[in-house]
Amino acid sequence: MSINFSGISNQRILGKILRFPLQFIPTTTVMPILQGKLKGKKWLIKSGQHGA
């Protein structure tokens, strides 16, 4: 059984609490994607930062 983490809204308090620690991951980090269509591919942390 897996949890759909992307289904947890970032507008709700639970979503904010769960996402809080992510801001401490260095922008040079490369992580594997664990679920979804791109499972097994690599995710660049800095790829999600707009205007940075």
C-alpha positions in Angstrom: 0.0 0.0 0.0 1.4 3.4 -1.0 0.4 6.9 0.0 -0.2 9.6 -2.7 1.8 12.4 -1.2 1.1 14.7 -4.1 -2.6 14.5 -3.1 -2.0 16.2 0.2 -2.8 19.9 -0.3 -0.1 22.4 0.4 -2.9 24.8 1.5 -3.8 22.7 4.5 -1.9 22.6 7.8 -0.9 18.9 7.3 0.5 19.7 3.9 2.5 22.6 5.3 3.9 20.5 8.1 4.9 17.7 5.8 6.6 20.1 3.4 8.5 22.2 6.0 11.6 20.0 6.2 12.0 20.0 2.4 13.3 23.6 2.5 16.5 22.3 4.3 17.5 20.0 1.4 20.5 21.6 -0.4 19.7 22.8 -4.0 22.4 20.6 -5.4 20.8 17.4 -4.3 19.6 14.8 -6.8 16.9 12.4 -5.5 15.2 9.4 -7.0 11.5 9.7 -7.8 9.7 7.1 -5.7 6.2 7.0 -7.2 4.2 8.0 -10.3 5.0 7.9 -14.0 8.6 8.9 -13.5 9.3 6.4 -10.8 13.0 5.5 -10.9 14.1 8.7 -12.6 16.1 11.5 -10.9 14.7 14.7 -9.5 16.9 17.8 -9.3 15.9 19.8 -6.1 16.6 23.1 -7.8 14.3 22.3 -10.7 11.2 23.3 -8.6 12.5 26.7 -7.7 10.9 29.4 -9.9 12.8 32.7 -10.3 15.7 31.6 -8.1 
